[in-house]
Amino acid sequence: MSMGKRLRTLLREKKFITSMGIDTPVHAKIVEKAGFDYAYVGGYDVSLALLGLPDVGLITETEMVATARNIASAVDIPVIADADTGYGNAINVIRTVQNFEAAGVAAIHIEDQVSPKRCGHVAGKMIISLEEAVGKLKAALEARKDKDFVIIARTDAVAATGGGLDEAIRRGREYARIGCDMVFCEFPSADLEYPKRFAQEMHKAYPGFPLYFNYSANLKWYEFPLTTFETLADLGYKAMHVSQACLRPSLLAVWDYAADLKTRGVQAEIDLEKKVLKHPLGTINDFAGFPKVKKLEAKYLPAEEVEKKYKGATGL
């Protein structure tokens, strides 16, 4: 079963599926081991983690595809990747779809922003015409080799110049009409009124059509504590991720450890080692997969070579 088909099966069999925004294979492994249904590779996440740059269209298709390939290879759960604007016009989109599909991901989403794009929750977004967006998405649908590869159409019209909620609904309906597998609308706040109305209007035209939701890190959800995954699923959102869900905790933890190491020196490292040993993650070597490598060596390498490699050896 292809990863696209596995994703479609999850969407069909579960009320909703959730994930965390990731940027590296190691984060993907954590997400998988924690029991999430899929992994989501975010453009903002990768741009900041890989380049140290903000999400303003600086990350390239080559960099995103390479990252997505490494992530998909590291886990056995479906991977959804952010393909930004498709990295050009409809002709560029064809190659983008083929490259992501060849990388082993289950799905991508393509947005209707003007290129160079920017993060969906910062000011200054602009959208292309509906006609151009439809052409790009048609190209994407026809470019895939595996028809189970999922094409998600994203609209940033709600908060974009010249847009608004009515425009987002108009675009979402058109993207569903031409055959996109799912529609993803970015919303400018954590207030449920926009996503509620968007879902209602989408389902008036296309009952039960699957919608995607970004539980964005930038929207102050603490002001709306009743907005749960279950609440969103009741509105008709079938898949959702928390953006930068790996990047933000990692940044906080590394910052705190750096400050501690600078202040307390080696005692900070000793305390960290003790904490790691007690953590459910276990030792870093085990998590990385050294025991699996050792088993494979015993299975495939000459017995005398394995004996020589480990007899009297020291190390963890």
N, C-alpha and C positions, 0 to 999 in steps of 0.2 A: 504494500500500500504506500503510495507516495505521501509526502508530508502534506501536500495540499489536500489530499483526500482525507488524511487523518484530521486535519483542521476542520474540514467540512463535517466530518462525523461528530467531532466534539460539539460543533455549533448546532448540529441537528439533535444530538442526544441530551445535551445539558441546557438548562434554562439560561445560563450565561457562563462565560469563562473569563478568567482574570489573569493578569500578569504584572510584571514589574518592568519598567524601562531599564535597559541594560546597555553596556557599551563594550564589554569584553567577554571572551569565552569563559573566563573564571567566574564572572557574574552569572553567566548563563548556567553554569554547573550548579551554582548555589540556588538559583531559581528552580532548576529541575529537582534538586534534592529536597527543596522545601515543599515540593508537591504542586507547583503551579502547572496549569494546563499547557501553556506555551510561553515563549520568550519574545519580548518585543525590543527590537533594536532601534533606538531613537536617534534622529539626526542631531538634535541638540546634545545628547549624551556623547555621541561619537565625536562630534566637532570639538567639544571641550576636552574630552579625555584624550583624543588622539592628537589634536592640533593645539590645544590650549586656546582655542578661539571661540567666539560666540556664534550662535546659530544665525548667520546672516548670508547663507549661501556660499560659504567658503569651502566647505567640504566637497570633494568631487565624487563622481559616480564610481571611479576606480577605487577610491579609499573606502567608500561605503560598501561596495560589493565585496572587497577583500575582507573587511571586518565581518560582514554577514556570513561569508563563506567559512571563516574560522569559527564563528559562533555555531553555525549549523552543524559543523563537523564535531563539535565538542559535546553535543547533547542529543538525546533521542526524543525530544519533544518538538512540535512544530515551531518555526521561527517566523515572525512577521517583521518585515523591515520597512523602515521609512525610506521612500525613494524620492522625497522632496517633490520637485516639479517634473521629475523624469529627466532632469538635466538637459533641457533644451526643448525643441518643438516635437511634433508628433514623430518625426523621423528619428530623433534621438531617443524617444521613448521606446521605440521598437528594440533597439540594442539594450536599453536599460532593462526591459522586461526579460529579455533572453539571458542577459548576464546574471540577474538575480535568480532566475529560475535555475540556471546551470549551477549556481552557488549552493543550491540545496535548500533554500528557504521555502516556506509554504505559501507566503503571501507578501505582497507589497501594497503600500498606499501611495497614490499620486495625487498631488494637490493642485488647485487652480490658481495659485499665486503667480504674479509676475516674477520672472527670474532676473536677477538674483532674489531669492526668497528670504524670509526671516522667520524666526520662531513665531508660532501661531498666537502667542500671548504677549507680544510686544507691539508697540506702536509703529506705524509706517507701512503696514501691509497694503498691497495692491493686488487686484485680481485681473486675470486675462478675461477676454470675452467668453461668453458661454459657448459660442460656436467653436472657438479655438480649443477650449477645454474638452468639449465633446469629441473633437477630432483626435486629440491626444489619447483620450480614454478608449476610443474605438481602435486606435492603433495598438494600444496596450492589450486589449482583449484578443485581437487577431494575431498578435506576436507570440503569444504563449504556445508552447508545444503540447504541454499537458493541460487539458481543459479543466483539471482540478486545481491548477495553480490559481490562487485566489487574488482577484484584482479588487482593491478597495479604492473607491473614489472619495477623495477628501475635498471639502469645500471650506475655504477660509472667508467666505463672503460676509458672515455676520458682522465682523469687526473691521472689515477692509474698507478703504476709500471707495465710495460708489456702491457699496453693498448694503447689508442689513439682513434681518432675519427672513423677510419675504423673499429676498434674492437667494438666500441660502436654501430655502425650501424649494424654490423654482429649480435651482441647480440640482439639488438632491434628487428630486423627482425625475429630472431628465437623465441623470446618471444611472438611476435605477432602470429607467425605460430602455436605455441602450444596451443593458445587459451586465452592468457592473455587479459584482457579487455582494457588495456591502457598501454602505455609505457612512462616511466619517465626517461629522461637522465639528469644527472648532468653535467653542463658545467663549465669550469675553469675561465671564464671571462665574462664580459658583452658584449663583441663583438658579434654581431649577426651572424657572419659567421658560427660558429659551429652549433648553433641551426637551422640556415637556411639550411645548408647542411644536417644535421641529418634528418630534416623533409622531405626534398626533396627525400633523398634516401629511407627513410621509405615508403613514399607514392608512389615511383616507384614500390615497391614490393606489398604494401598494400594500395591502393588508399583510402583516407579518414579515415585511421585508427587514432583513437583519441590519442593525445599525451598530456603529462602533463609537465608543466613548473614551475620550482622553481625560482621566482624572488628573488634571494638570497640577504640577507642583507650584504653579504661580498664582493660583486663584483663591487663596485664603479659605480653604475648606473648613477650617476651625470656626469660621463664622456661620457655617451651615452644617452642624454636626449630624443632622438627620438625613443627609444625603449619603446613603449607604450604597454599596454595590447592588443590594437587593432592590432598593428603591429605583435605581436606574434600570435594572432588569425588568421591573414591573412596567416601566415606560416603553420597553421594547429594545433596549440596548443589549445586544447578545454578547459582545466582547468589549473588554475595557482594560486599560492598563493605568498604573500610577507612573507618571513621567518622572524621569531621573531618580527612580526609586532605589537604584544601586549607587549612582554617582553621589547623591547628596549625603547619605550616611557614610560613604567611604571618605568623602572630603572632610566631613566633621571629625571622623575618627583619626584620620592621618594628621589633621591640623592639631587635634588635642594631644596626640602622641608626640608630635614634633615639639610642641611647646613644653611638654613634660620632660622629654629627653634633653632639651636645651637647658631646662631649669635644674633637673635632678640627676642628669648624667646617666650612668649605667644602671642605677637603681630602677629607673623607668623601664629599661629593657628587661630586667629581672622580673619586675611586676607583670609586664606584658607576657612573658614566657609562662608564668604561673597561670595567668588568665586563659591563655590559649589552650593549655593542657586540660583545663576544666570545661572547655567549651564543647558543645555538641558537634561542632565541625571536626573535632579531633585534631590530630597533628597535621601540619601543612603537607608533609610528605605523603601521608595516607590519602589526603584529599586530592593531591596532585596526581596520584595514581601509581606510585612506585611499587606497591604490592602487586598490581596488575602486570606491570612490566616484568617483575621477577617471575611471575607465573608463566608468562609468555616465553621468557628466556629458557625456563626449564622445559617447556614444551617443544621449542623449535631449535635451540642451539645445541651443539654437541655437549654431551654430559661432562666430558673432561674440561671443556671451556667454562661451563657454569661452575664446576667445582673449583677451578683455579680462580675464578672471578670472586667467589665468596668465602673460600676457606681461609680462615684467619683474618678476614676483612673486618675493619672497624667502621662505625658510622651508624646512623639511625635507621 
